[in-house]
């Protein structure tokens, strides 16, 4: 089978499948619920709807293979929304913010139990999350956050000594840090392909390589693909970066930006000698964060967000190819682990991440038909939040009145970006200022005033500010 450029996760996941069978939609079908998008959100939504209402006929349509988008190419980092608590609280209120923090934290166990029950070997290692400071500007960055989390009895973070941070990360670059035991890493593509198999096993019809061409949002909902169609009572969009193509009223609600990754060859003995032999996710405290983790077979990955911004939120060709900043990522990896200078980087890749102005996802209904719902804007924290998203969308689809459907998360986008070309120009100006600011801080130089002011705008549009106040 001819595959376009893919992450090593996805290639590995497909290699593990026996008798890969692709069902393309070439019929005109009817169903109760049609879901467009075969990633985490679409599959969790389908499964949860089927569990609640087994009698419903559910069809899921995917333009490529299930998991070929963000769900199969992310860093595999299970990071709850606790670090965004303050930003979420300021937009949707304390009660909704607490729900999101606790639910994304609970998702770690839910996903682990789900994989165990369904024999999905997603290589889950729930060894926690560590945010570290690599310069004095970032020392003590979580103190206000921890205070607020403690105030509401939802804190899982602990400040560690410099020695303990360096012991856990095995990197002398970190001089301060915070650890939470809730989180870890997994093989993201194996998880999403396992979700597909589970969905099919419980009677959900899945059609891959079936690109949606158009849909009718009037009373009688009709979805057309190249060779078939689906008429349905309820329609769900779970297509992440591609959402504005079908829901143009959401075009100003996000900016599309790449997250880029590299992975090494197997270097198990070198990692063991360093002591990097668990599933801990390690991040620095930059606005455009570096994140790193190892794999059970002895590879190390390093990624960084905030790189290639697309104009008009177009999913550009470079999002489906090797990273354009591979050399920079290699340099960053060596800055954390100089002893890995001889380790070969085998692959780099990237993908579009949709960033909302609030920094967290939103859910809503089509303004002209409430039988059409959507999820959008995971903003780089999708592995756990998509599990919650599936619960939210299933409730919306089934017209439930619950803690989620009644929440502020289900009111569509709460903030918008300026129109083009101002959105893209602003993003580029701010990105470059953030880079200059963080480069200066790494050298323990006080950044220029203008760069600090522009970086504050990045914080105001949903980036987490890990700089001490």
C-alpha positions in Angstrom: 0.0 0.0 0.0 1.3 3.4 -0.9 1.6 5.7 2.1 2.4 9.4 2.1 5.1 10.6 4.4 4.2 9.4 7.9 5.5 9.4 11.5 7.5 6.4 12.6 4.6 5.7 15.1 2.1 5.2 12.3 4.4 3.1 10.2 5.2 0.9 13.2 1.5 0.6 14.1 0.5 -0.5 10.6 3.3 -3.1 10.5 1.9 -4.7 13.6 -1.5 -5.2 12.0 -2.3 -8.4 10.3 -4.3 -8.4 7.1 -4.8 -4.6 6.9 -8.2 -4.2 5.3 -9.5 -0.9 4.0 -13.2 -0.4 3.4 -13.9 2.5 1.1 -17.4 4.0 0.9 -18.9 3.2 -2.4 -22.5 2.9 -1.4 -25.4 5.3 -0.5 -26.1 4.5 3.1 -28.4 5.7 5.9 -27.5 5.8 9.6 -28.4 7.5 12.9 -25.0 9.1 13.5 -22.3 9.9 11.0 -18.9 10.9 12.3 -16.3 12.5 10.0 -12.8 12.0 11.2 -11.0 8.8 12.3 -8.7 10.1 15.0 -8.9 10.0 18.7 -11.9 12.4 19.0 -14.0 10.7 16.3 -13.3 7.2 17.5 -13.8 7.9 21.2 -17.0 9.7 20.3 -18.2 6.7 18.2 -17.4 4.2 20.9 -19.0 6.2 23.7 -22.2 6.7 21.7 -22.4 3.0 21.0 -21.8 2.1 24.6 -24.6 4.4 25.7 -27.0 3.5 22.9 -26.1 0.2 21.4 -29.1 0.2 19.1 -27.8 3.2 17.1 -26.4 2.7 13.6 -23.1 4.6 13.5 -20.9 5.3 10.5 -17.4 6.9 10.7 -15.8 8.3 7.5 -12.0 9.0 7.3 -10.3 10.6 4.3 -7.1 8.6 4.7 -6.5 5.8 7.3 -7.7 6.1 10.9 -4.9 7.8 12.8 -3.0 9.2 9.9 -3.6 12.8 11.2 -2.6 14.2 14.5 -3.6 11.2 16.5 -0.9 9.0 14.8 1.9 11.5 14.7 1.9 13.4 18.0 4.6 13.0 20.6 2.7 10.4 22.6 2.7 12.6 25.7 -0.1 12.2 28.1 -0.3 15.7 29.6 -3.4 16.8 31.6 -4.8 20.3 31.5 -3.7 21.2 35.0 -0.9 23.5 33.9 -3.6 25.5 32.0 -5.9 25.7 35.0 -5.5 29.5 35.5 -6.1 30.3 31.9 -9.1 28.0 31.6 -10.5 29.4 34.9 -10.3 33.0 33.7 -12.3 32.2 30.6 -14.9 29.6 31.6 -15.0 29.8 35.4 -13.7 27.8 38.3 -16.2 24.9 38.2 -15.6 24.2 34.5 -11.9 24.6 34.8 -11.8 22.1 37.7 -13.8 19.6 35.7 -11.4 19.8 32.8 -8.3 19.4 35.0 -9.8 16.4 36.9 -11.2 14.7 33.8 -8.0 14.9 31.8 -6.1 13.6 34.8 -8.6 10.7 35.2 -8.2 10.0 31.5 -4.7 8.5 32.1 -6.2 5.6 34.0 -9.3 5.4 31.7 -7.0 5.0 28.7 -4.7 2.5 30.4 -7.7 0.4 31.6 -9.3 0.6 28.1 -6.1 -0.7 26.5 -5.7 -3.4 29.0 -9.3 -4.6 28.6 -9.1 -4.6 24.8 -5.5 -6.0 24.5 -4.1 -2.8 22.9 -0.4 -2.7 23.5 0.0 1.1 23.3 3.2 1.0 25.4 1.6 3.1 28.2 4.1 4.1 30.9 2.5 6.4 33.4 5.7 7.7 35.0 4.6 11.3 35.2 5.4 14.7 33.8 8.3 17.1 34.6 8.5 20.7 33.6 12.0 22.0 34.2 13.7 25.5 34.2 16.8 25.8 32.0 17.6 29.4 33.1 17.0 31.6 36.1 14.2 33.5 34.4 12.0 30.3 34.7 12.9 29.4 38.2 9.9 29.2 40.5 7.5 29.4 37.6 4.7 27.2 39.0 4.4 28.8 42.4 1.3 30.8 41.6 -0.2 27.8 39.7 0.4 25.5 42.6 -1.2 28.0 45.0 -4.3 28.2 42.9 -4.5 24.4 42.4 -4.1 23.8 46.1 -6.8 26.4 46.9 -9.2 24.1 45.0 -7.8 20.8 46.2 -6.8 19.7 42.7 -3.0 20.0 42.9 -0.7 17.1 41.8 2.5 19.2 41.3 5.5 19.3 43.5 8.6 21.5 43.3 11.8 19.6 43.3 15.3 20.5 44.2 17.9 21.1 41.5 19.5 17.8 42.4 16.3 15.8 42.2 15.3 17.5 38.8 18.6 16.6 37.3 18.4 13.0 38.7 15.0 12.5 37.1 15.8 14.2 33.8 19.4 13.0 33.7 20.2 16.5 32.3 22.5 19.1 33.9 20.7 21.7 31.9 17.8 21.8 34.3 18.2 24.0 37.4 14.7 23.8 38.8 11.5 22.0 38.1 8.1 20.6 39.0 6.9 17.0 38.9 3.4 15.5 38.7 2.9 11.7 38.9 -0.2 12.0 36.7 0.8 11.5 33.1 3.3 9.8 31.0 3.8 8.5 27.5 2.4 6.0 25.0 2.6 4.9 21.4 0.0 7.2 19.9 -0.6 5.4 16.6 -1.1 2.0 18.2 -3.7 3.5 20.5 -5.7 5.1 17.6 -5.5 1.9 15.5 -6.7 0.0 18.6 -9.6 2.3 18.9 -10.5 1.6 15.3 -10.5 -2.1 15.9 -12.6 -1.8 19.0 -15.1 0.4 17.2 -15.5 -2.1 14.4 -15.8 -5.0 16.9 -18.8 -3.3 18.6 -20.6 -2.7 15.3 -19.5 0.7 14.1 -19.0 0.9 10.3 -15.8 2.6 9.4 -14.9 3.7 5.9 -11.3 4.8 5.2 -9.8 6.4 2.1 -13.2 8.1 1.7 -12.8 11.8 1.4 -15.8 13.9 2.2 -16.6 16.3 -0.7 -19.6 18.1 0.7 -22.4 17.9 3.1 -25.9 19.4 3.5 -26.6 21.2 6.8 -30.3 21.5 6.2 -32.9 19.4 8.1 -32.1 16.2 6.1 -28.3 15.8 6.6 -26.5 14.3 3.6 -22.8 13.7 3.4 -21.2 13.0 0.0 -17.9 11.3 -0.8 -16.3 10.6 -4.2 -18.0 7.3 -4.6 -20.8 7.2 -2.0 -22.9 9.1 0.4 -24.4 8.9 3.9 -27.8 10.3 5.1 -28.0 10.7 8.8 -29.9 12.1 11.7 -26.8 13.4 13.5 -23.5 14.5 12.1 -20.2 15.0 14.1 -17.1 16.8 12.8 -13.9 15.5 14.4 -11.3 16.6 11.9 -9.0 18.9 13.8 -6.9 21.1 11.5 -9.2 20.5 8.6 -12.3 21.8 10.4 -12.5 25.3 8.7 -12.7 23.6 5.3 -16.2 22.4 6.2 -17.1 24.9 9.0 -15.9 28.2 7.7 -17.6 30.1 10.5 -14.8 28.7 12.7 -11.9 30.0 10.5 -10.9 32.8 12.8 -11.0 30.6 16.0 -7.6 29.1 15.6 -4.1 29.5 14.1 -2.5 26.4 12.5 1.1 25.9 13.5 3.4 22.9 13.2 4.8 20.8 16.0 8.0 19.2 14.9 9.7 16.0 16.2 12.8 13.9 15.7 13.5 10.3 16.9 16.8 8.5 17.3 17.9 5.1 16.3 17.7 2.5 19.1 20.3 3.5 21.7 19.0 1.4 24.6 22.4 1.0 26.3 23.2 4.6 26.1 19.9 5.6 27.6 20.2 3.0 30.3 23.7 4.4 31.2 22.1 7.8 31.5 19.2 6.4 33.5 16.5 7.3 30.9 14.6 4.1 31.0 11.0 5.0 31.9 8.0 6.8 30.4 8.6 10.2 32.0 7.7 13.2 29.8 10.2 16.0 30.2 9.5 19.5 29.1 11.3 22.8 29.4 9.5 26.0 30.4 9.7 28.0 27.2 6.5 29.4 25.6 7.3 27.2 22.6 8.1 24.2 24.7 10.6 21.5 24.0 9.3 18.0 25.0 11.2 14.8 25.2 10.6 11.2 26.1 12.0 7.7 25.5 10.4 4.6 24.0 10.5 1.1 25.5 12.7 -0.1 22.6 15.4 2.4 23.5 14.8 5.4 21.3 14.5 9.1 22.3 12.3 11.7 20.8 12.5 15.5 21.1 9.9 17.9 19.8 9.0 21.5 19.8 5.9 23.5 18.9 5.4 26.9 17.4 7.3 26.6 14.2 5.6 26.8 10.8 2.4 29.0 10.7 0.1 28.6 7.8 -1.6 31.4 6.0 -5.4 31.3 6.1 -5.1 28.1 8.2 -4.4 26.0 5.1 -3.1 22.5 5.7 0.0 23.1 3.7 2.2 20.3 2.1 5.1 20.8 4.5 2.8 19.5 7.3 3.0 16.1 5.7 6.8 15.9 5.4 10.0 15.9 7.4 10.6 18.7 9.9 11.9 22.0 8.5 13.8 22.6 11.7 15.4 19.2 12.0 18.9 20.7 12.6 17.6 22.9 15.3 15.9 19.9 17.0 19.2 17.9 16.9 21.0 20.8 18.4 18.4 21.1 21.2 18.6 17.4 21.9 22.4 17.6 22.4 22.0 20.7 24.6 20.0 18.5 27.0 22.1 15.3 26.5 25.6 16.0 25.2 26.6 12.4 25.6 24.2 11.5 22.7 26.3 13.3 20.2 27.0 10.1 18.2 23.4 8.9 18.2 21.8 8.9 14.8 18.5 10.6 14.2 16.5 8.3 11.9 13.4 10.4 11.2 11.9 13.8 11.6 8.3 14.7 11.0 5.7 17.4 11.9 2.0 18.1 11.7 -0.5 20.9 12.1 -1.6 21.8 15.6 -4.6 24.1 15.8 -4.1 26.7 18.6 -7.1 28.5 20.0 -6.9 32.0 21.5 -7.9 30.5 24.9 -5.4 27.7 24.8 -8.0 24.9 25.2 -10.5 23.2 22.9 -14.1 24.1 22.4 -17.2 22.3 21.3 -20.4 23.5 19.6 -23.2 23.1 17.2 -23.6 24.2 13.6 -25.4 27.6 13.8 -28.0 26.4 11.3 -28.5 22.9 12.5 -28.1 21.7 16.1 -28.0 18.1 14.9 -24.5 18.9 13.6 -21.8 19.2 16.3 -18.0 19.6 16.4 -14.9 19.6 18.5 -11.9 21.8 17.7 -8.7 23.4 19.0 -6.9 20.9 21.3 -3.9 23.3 21.2 -1.2 20.7 21.6 -2.8 18.8 24.5 -4.9 16.2 22.7 -4.0 12.7 23.9 -5.9 13.0 27.1 -8.2 15.8 26.2 -9.6 13.9 23.2 -10.8 11.2 25.6 -12.8 13.9 27.4 -13.8 15.3 24.0 -15.3 12.0 23.1 -17.4 12.1 26.2 -18.5 15.7 25.5 -19.4 15.0 21.9 -21.3 11.8 22.7 -23.4 13.8 25.2 -24.1 16.6 22.7 -25.0 14.1 20.0 -27.4 12.2 22.2 -29.0 15.5 23.5 -27.9 14.8 27.1 -28.1 17.4 29.8 -25.0 16.8 31.8 -22.0 18.6 33.4 -20.4 18.9 30.0 -23.2 19.8 27.7 -24.3 22.5 30.1 -20.7 23.9 30.5 -19.0 26.8 28.9 -16.9 24.5 26.8 -19.9 23.7 24.6 -20.6 27.2 23.5 -18.4 27.3 20.5 -15.3 29.5 20.2 -15.1 32.0 23.1 -12.5 34.2 21.5 -11.4 34.8 17.9 -8.2 35.9 16.1 -8.1 38.9 13.7 -8.8 38.2 10.0 -6.0 37.5 7.5 -3.5 38.8 6.7 -3.3 40.3 10.2 -3.5 36.9 11.9 -0.5 35.4 10.1 1.6 38.6 10.2 0.9 38.9 13.9 1.8 35.3 14.5 5.1 35.6 12.7 6.0 38.8 14.6 5.2 37.3 17.9 6.9 34.0 17.2 10.1 35.7 16.2 10.0 37.9 19.3 9.4 34.8 21.5 12.4 33.1 19.9 14.6 36.2 20.5 13.4 36.4 24.1 14.0 32.8 24.9 17.4 32.8 23.2 18.5 35.7 25.4 17.2 34.0 28.5 19.1 30.8 27.8 22.2 33.0 27.8 21.1 34.6 31.1 20.6 37.9 29.3 17.6 40.1 30.0 15.5 40.2 26.8 14.7 43.4 25.0 11.6 45.2 26.3 9.8 44.9 22.9 10.4 41.2 22.8 9.0 40.8 26.3 5.9 42.8 25.5 5.3 40.8 22.3 5.8 37.5 24.2 3.0 38.6 26.6 0.7 38.7 23.6 1.5 35.0 23.0 0.5 34.3 26.7 -2.7 36.2 26.2 -3.6 34.0 23.2 -3.5 30.7 25.1 0.2 30.0 25.5 1.1 28.9 29.1 3.4 31.4 30.8 6.0 29.5 32.8 8.1 32.5 33.6 8.2 33.6 37.2 6.4 36.7 38.1 
